[in-house]
């Protein structure tokens, strides 16, 4: 009887872990997709349903910086893998992901060439909170970035006039946090 109860507890823990992982991936993916759209449209309202107020304000600052340089960030998430999920109380999660992004700056002034295309693999950590039944990103941190394209790119070493090539220019950068 004790063995059956232990097995049942193990199965229910496994199910809870899988549910937590599924919930975390869904929340981060929804945020990443809304983030890309917010940058493309220069409109943070797309983040309202998936991000906390401070996170939305942080992204607004980044959009304003791009806009003041007459640029729009075009980005696309190519892959997202949840590598760890940890519960923080009943309404919080800390999630680690590995994400691959492709992005470039698109000038808003006619005749200016687009910025170089970057492909970056990033290790991220996300603080999620459940607010009125909905999971939202409260804060994201870039733990590491590896640039796959352009070949040999080193952040800060290959800046083109008017294009932001700093690490994290896809919207996840620590420099602006």
C-alpha positions in Angstrom: 0.0 0.0 0.0 2.8 2.4 0.9 4.6 1.6 -2.4 1.4 2.3 -4.4 1.0 5.7 -2.6 4.6 6.6 -3.3 4.2 5.6 -7.0 1.1 7.7 -7.2 2.8 10.7 -5.6 5.7 10.4 -8.1 3.3 10.2 -11.0 1.4 13.3 -9.8 4.6 15.2 -9.2 5.7 14.3 -12.7 2.4 15.5 -14.1 2.7 18.7 -12.1 6.2 19.3 -13.4 5.0 18.7 -17.0 2.1 21.1 -16.5 4.4 23.7 -15.0 6.8 23.3 -18.0 4.0 23.6 -20.5 2.6 26.7 -18.8 6.0 28.3 -18.6 6.7 27.6 -22.3 3.4 29.0 -23.4 3.8 32.2 -21.3 7.4 32.9 -22.5 6.5 32.1 -26.2 3.5 34.4 -26.0 5.7 37.1 -24.6 8.4 36.6 -27.2 5.9 36.8 -30.1 4.2 39.9 -28.6 7.7 41.4 -28.1 8.6 40.9 -31.7 5.3 42.4 -32.8 5.6 45.4 -30.4 9.0 46.2 -31.9 7.8 45.7 -35.5 4.8 48.0 -34.9 6.5 50.3 -32.4 3.5 49.6 -30.1 3.9 48.2 -26.6 0.1 47.7 -26.2 0.7 44.3 -27.7 2.5 43.3 -24.5 -0.3 44.2 -22.1 -1.8 40.8 -21.9 1.5 38.9 -21.5 3.8 41.3 -19.5 3.8 43.2 -16.2 3.8 46.9 -16.1 7.6 47.4 -15.5 8.4 45.1 -18.3 6.2 47.0 -20.7 7.8 50.3 -19.6 11.3 48.8 -20.2 10.3 47.8 -23.7 8.8 51.2 -24.4 12.2 52.8 -23.6 13.9 50.4 -26.1 11.3 51.2 -28.8 11.8 54.9 -28.2 15.5 54.5 -28.6 15.0 52.7 -31.9 12.5 55.3 -33.0 14.9 58.2 -32.1 17.4 56.6 -34.4 14.8 56.2 -37.2 14.9 52.4 -36.9 12.4 49.6 -36.4 13.6 46.3 -35.0 12.5 43.3 -37.1 12.9 40.1 -35.1 11.7 36.5 -35.2 12.1 33.8 -32.7 13.4 30.7 -34.5 13.4 28.3 -31.5 12.6 28.2 -27.8 13.4 25.4 -25.4 12.6 25.5 -21.7 15.6 24.2 -19.8 14.3 24.6 -16.2 11.2 25.7 -14.3 11.1 26.4 -10.6 8.0 27.4 -8.7 8.2 30.4 -6.5 5.1 30.3 -4.2 1.7 29.5 -5.7 1.7 32.3 -8.2 5.3 32.6 -9.4 7.7 30.7 -11.7 11.3 31.2 -12.6 11.9 29.8 -16.1 15.2 29.3 -18.0 15.1 29.0 -21.7 17.4 28.6 -24.7 16.2 30.8 -27.6 17.4 31.5 -31.1 16.5 34.8 -32.6 17.0 36.3 -36.0 16.8 40.1 -36.2 17.9 43.3 -38.0 17.2 47.0 -37.9 15.0 48.4 -40.6 15.5 52.1 -41.3 12.3 54.2 -41.4 13.9 56.9 -43.6 13.9 56.1 -47.4 17.2 55.2 -49.0 18.9 53.9 -45.9 20.1 50.3 -46.1 18.9 47.8 -43.5 21.2 46.8 -40.8 23.0 43.4 -40.8 21.0 40.3 -40.0 22.0 38.8 -36.7 21.3 35.3 -35.4 21.8 34.9 -31.7 21.4 31.9 -29.4 20.5 33.2 -25.9 20.2 31.7 -22.5 17.4 33.6 -20.7 15.8 33.6 -17.3 12.3 34.8 -16.9 10.3 35.7 -13.8 6.6 34.9 -14.3 3.7 35.8 -12.1 0.1 34.7 -12.3 -2.2 37.8 -12.2 -5.9 37.2 -12.2 -5.4 33.7 -13.6 -3.0 34.7 -16.4 0.7 34.1 -16.5 2.8 37.2 -17.4 6.5 38.0 -17.8 7.5 40.3 -15.0 11.2 40.4 -15.9 13.6 38.8 -18.3 17.4 38.5 -18.0 19.9 37.5 -20.6 22.3 35.0 -19.0 24.4 34.5 -22.2 24.4 35.3 -25.9 26.3 33.6 -28.7 26.2 35.1 -32.2 25.9 32.6 -34.9 25.6 35.1 -37.7 27.2 37.1 -39.1 30.2 34.8 -38.8 32.9 36.2 -36.6 30.7 39.0 -35.1 31.8 40.3 -31.8 29.3 42.7 -30.0 30.6 46.3 -30.0 33.4 45.6 -32.5 31.4 45.8 -35.8 29.1 48.8 -35.4 27.7 50.3 -38.6 26.7 53.9 -38.4 23.1 54.2 -37.3 22.6 50.5 -36.5 22.6 49.0 -33.0 24.8 45.9 -33.0 25.2 45.7 -29.2 24.6 42.4 -27.6 20.9 42.0 -26.9 19.8 44.5 -29.6 16.9 42.1 -30.2 15.1 43.4 -27.2 16.5 41.1 -24.5 19.8 43.0 -23.9 21.0 43.7 -20.4 22.4 47.1 -21.4 19.0 48.6 -21.4 17.7 47.0 -18.2 
